[in-house]
Amino acid sequence: MKIAWIFASLALFCTFYISQAEERVTCPCPRIYLPVCGSDDVTYSNKCEFECAAKSARGRSMNLSIRWEGRCDGDLW
């Protein structure tokens, strides 16, 4: 019985870990400030940062696209 609990716990942990890994997207983007405005009204530091966000689960569900190069209208910085 203990072995069954250990196996079930391990399976649950692995399933959770794999699903969390799919959520995290890491992108080695340069630290160059060439802002782009995304379709979610967020200013991204550069196209690489935008593409990284677009690859995330949230970005895929929103079908992100670049609206224009430059900051979004509502951003102060």
C-alpha positions in Angstrom: 0.0 0.0 0.0 2.9 2.4 0.8 4.4 1.7 -2.6 1.1 2.6 -4.3 1.0 6.0 -2.4 4.7 6.7 -3.3 4.1 5.9 -6.9 0.9 8.0 -7.1 2.7 10.9 -5.3 5.6 10.7 -7.7 3.3 10.6 -10.8 1.4 13.6 -9.5 4.6 15.5 -8.9 6.0 14.7 -12.3 2.8 15.8 -14.0 2.8 19.1 -12.1 6.4 19.7 -12.8 6.1 19.1 -16.5 3.0 21.4 -16.8 4.9 24.1 -14.9 7.9 23.8 -17.2 5.6 24.3 -20.2 4.5 27.6 -18.7 8.0 29.0 -18.3 9.7 30.3 -21.4 13.3 31.5 -21.1 14.8 33.5 -23.9 18.3 34.9 -24.0 17.4 38.4 -25.2 19.9 41.3 -25.6 19.5 44.3 -23.3 19.0 46.7 -26.2 16.1 49.1 -25.8 14.2 49.2 -29.1 10.6 49.2 -27.8 7.7 47.6 -29.6 4.0 47.8 -28.7 2.2 44.5 -28.4 -1.4 43.9 -29.2 -2.0 43.5 -25.4 -1.0 47.2 -25.0 2.3 46.3 -23.3 5.5 47.9 -24.3 8.2 45.3 -24.7 11.9 46.3 -24.5 12.7 44.8 -28.0 11.4 42.3 -30.5 13.2 39.5 -28.8 11.3 40.2 -25.5 8.1 40.4 -27.4 8.7 37.1 -29.2 9.5 35.5 -25.9 6.2 36.7 -24.4 4.3 35.5 -27.5 5.7 32.0 -27.0 4.4 31.8 -23.5 1.1 30.1 -22.8 -0.5 33.4 -22.1 0.9 34.9 -25.3 -0.3 31.9 -27.4 -3.8 32.1 -25.9 -4.0 35.9 -26.7 -2.4 35.4 -30.2 -0.1 38.3 -29.6 1.2 40.5 -32.4 3.2 43.6 -32.7 1.0 46.7 -33.2 3.9 49.1 -34.0 7.5 49.8 -33.3 7.8 52.2 -30.4 6.1 52.5 -27.0 2.4 52.0 -26.5 0.4 55.2 -26.1 -0.4 54.8 -22.4 3.2 54.1 -21.2 5.1 56.9 -19.5 8.6 55.5 -19.9 
